[in-house]
Amino acid sequence: MRSIILTAVLFLALAAFAEGQQEAPTAPESRPTRTPVSYGLVIDNSGSFRPILEKVIKLASGIIDENNPGDEGFLVTFVDTPKIVLRQEITASKAELRDAVENMFIEGGMTAMVDAVKSSADYLSQNAKTDSDRPKALILITDGDERKSSSQLDDVLKMLKASKIKVFVIAIAEEKIYAKIIDRLSKETGGTKYMPKTQEEITVTVKSVSAAIRAK
């Protein structure tokens, strides 16, 4: 009888020990690192953007807020070709980028969107960090209305593909979006076009763009 009791006690002790071992906490999984990226914000500042400028500023600032250590970006604004302006040189500073975005202003002129993309791609190619696996992207915020570029779209697309620069378009407008050129810029470079309307859609777009520009 005593041997039976001792055996039962030993069995219960071993079972309790085994259960305790199974429930022991494991080390938390490390979060995956996000690939550093070099990118340019290329933003329409023509008259059609006057009613939505504040919305565009918040949208661009949200993208900047998603930057991680190692990311770098710059800001180009555009109207006509003489008014394609590098507002902020390439930098890792979120504060510098936000300040530049918040100081954007609307000007009159015939929109030269394709020229602005070419100018921005040239700058990105020449000034981005040279890590072999670092993605390069342009984030074009526009209604897609092209009026007076001297650059040919086919030539700009060839240059973008040769430089491995993807174009991600955020198409936004008070009234009409002109899809023809921005569809080609996004699709033929491996980028994506987004068309957010509500604030909720803008918030989702900011997160989606931030993830998409890092894809290799």
Secondary structure, DSSP 8 states (H G I E B T S, - for coil): -HHHHHHHHHHHHHHHHHHHHHTS-------------EEEEEEE-SGGGGGGHHHHHHHHHHHHHT--TT-EEEEEEESSGGG-EEEEEEES-HHHHHHHHHT-----S---HHHHHHHHHHHHHHHS---TT--EEEEEEE--------S-HHHHHHHHHHTTEEEEEEE--SS---HHHHHHHHHTTT--EE---SHHHHHHHHHHHHHHTT--
